Amino acid sequence: MKMLKSKTWQHEITGSDGNVILFGVNIFDYEWKSTHKSVKVRDPLYGQEYKFPIYTVVINGQEQEFAAGEFSNCVWGFYLLKY
């Protein structure tokens, strides 16, 4: 029997406020829409747990989903749902 791996929220990038390339664009140049959901994630560097909101954004006509929040003042972490 083949086991299917489920998607999990995985760290994609950490960057400074206003300057993060996600989905090939500066994500801060786009309007984020809240899904009113959140996810628990871990800081990849220090292992601290956070609860980040999940957002959607439309880039080139395609809706993308991500979780994001501040690890510290103006330092953002971004997570994508991946296998």
Buried (B, 14 or more C-beta within 10 A) or exposed (E): EEEEEEEEBEBBBBBEEEEBEBBEBEBBEBEBEEEEEBBEBBBBEEEEEBEBBBBEBEBEEEEBEBBBBEBEEEEBBBBBBEE
